């Protein structure tokens, strides 16, 4: 199965979660649009100690900004119809850019890639003042577009009250809680990947 990893905002932890998910599923990784350096692909390779195969980005833009703003700087035109899945026989983890409604261009959003590729979606939520609102609004948007959300991954410092109300209101499962990691080590990611794989298998068994 292919998964699209998106988030409630920028710097929510999509790249760390994508690394964990790729290890859990023995999947390959793809970042369709990269804006700014270092690239998330380079980060995934480093975090997973090259245990995860990473496909080249379709667009690499120099400016660390929304793709719709970064592309014109490089005299690049991004078109949704030009995106194509990498050729692979394995599961694929696709990492979005920023939050779900980050514009690719004047008409399309980053989440439209999940619609185009018919992927399951995992939402990354990190706890901060306002994250309940941002998480629930993100999920409402996914629902309005009939995008399948498999579950939520909470990243960073825990907040029991925040997490519980999000899960209650969304009626989605928590797939994993990634603790605040001062220094991210491969052994930690591998342990978290095993936990995530177990949770996904249990979820699949419940649905079968």
Long-range contacts (C-beta under 8 A, 24 or more apart in sequence): 1-25, 1-91, 1-119, 1-120, 2-85, 2-91, 2-92, 2-93, 2-94, 2-117, 2-119, 2-120, 3-27, 3-91, 3-92, 3-93, 3-94, 3-119, 3-120, 3-121, 3-122, 3-150, 4-94, 4-96, 4-111, 4-113, 4-114, 4-117, 4-119, 4-120, 4-121, 4-122, 5-93, 5-94, 5-95, 5-96, 5-121, 5-122, 5-124, 6-96, 6-99, 6-100, 6-110, 6-111, 6-114, 6-121, 6-122, 6-123, 6-124, 6-138, 7-96, 7-98, 7-99, 7-100, 7-123, 7-124, 7-125, 7-126, 7-138, 8-99, 8-100, 8-123, 8-124, 8-125, 8-126, 8-131, 8-134, 8-135, 8-138, 9-98, 9-99, 9-126, 9-134, 10-98, 10-99, 12-99, 12-124, 12-125, 12-126, 12-155, 13-124, 13-126, 13-153, 13-155, 13-156, 13-178, 14-40, 14-95, 14-96, 14-124, 15-40, 15-43, 15-44, 15-47, 15-95, 16-47, 16-155, 16-178, 16-181, 16-184, 16-189, 17-122, 17-124, 17-153, 17-155, 17-176, 17-178, 18-44, 18-93, 18-95, 19-43, 19-44, 19-47, 19-48, 19-52, 19-189, 20-176, 20-178, 20-189, 20-192, 20-193, 20-196, 21-93, 21-122, 21-193, 21-196, 22-48, 22-52, 22-93, 23-48, 23-51, 23-52, 23-189, 23-190, 23-193, 24-193, 24-194, 24-196, 24-197, 24-200, 25-91, 25-93, 25-197, 25-200, 26-90, 26-91, 27-52, 27-90, 27-91, 27-92, 27-93, 28-52, 28-53, 28-54, 28-55, 28-86, 28-88, 28-90, 28-91, 28-92, 28-93, 29-53, 29-54, 29-55, 29-92, 29-93, 29-95, 30-54, 30-55, 30-57, 30-85, 30-86, 30-92, 30-93, 30-94, 30-95, 31-57, 31-94, 31-95, 31-97, 32-57, 32-58, 32-59, 32-83, 32-94, 32-96, 32-97, 32-113, 33-57, 33-58, 33-59, 33-61, 33-67, 33-78, 33-97, 33-104, 33-110, 34-59, 34-60, 34-61, 34-97, 35-61, 35-62, 35-63, 35-64, 35-65, 35-66, 35-67, 35-70, 35-97, 36-61, 36-62, 36-63, 36-64, 36-65, 36-70, 37-62, 37-64, 40-95, 47-184, 47-186, 47-189, 48-186, 48-189, 49-186, 51-186, 53-90, 55-86, 55-88, 58-82, 58-83, 58-84, 66-97, 66-98, 66-102, 66-103, 67-97, 67-102, 67-103, 67-104, 67-105, 67-110, 68-103, 68-104, 68-105, 68-106, 71-105, 77-105, 78-104, 78-105, 78-108, 79-105, 80-104, 80-105, 80-107, 80-108, 80-112, 80-113, 80-116, 83-113, 83-116, 83-117, 85-117, 94-119, 99-134, 99-138, 100-138, 100-141, 100-142, 101-141, 111-141, 111-142, 111-145, 111-147, 114-147, 115-145, 115-147, 120-148, 120-149, 120-150, 121-147, 121-148, 121-149, 121-150, 122-149, 122-150, 122-151, 122-152, 122-153, 122-175, 123-149, 123-151, 123-152, 123-153, 124-152, 124-153, 124-155, 125-152, 125-153, 125-154, 125-155, 125-166, 126-154, 126-155, 126-156, 127-154, 127-156, 127-157, 127-158, 127-159, 127-162, 127-163, 131-162, 132-162, 132-165, 132-166, 135-166, 135-170, 136-166, 136-169, 136-170, 139-170, 139-172, 150-175, 150-200, 150-203, 151-175, 151-203, 153-177, 153-178, 153-196, 154-178, 156-180, 173-199, 173-203, 175-199, 175-200, 175-203
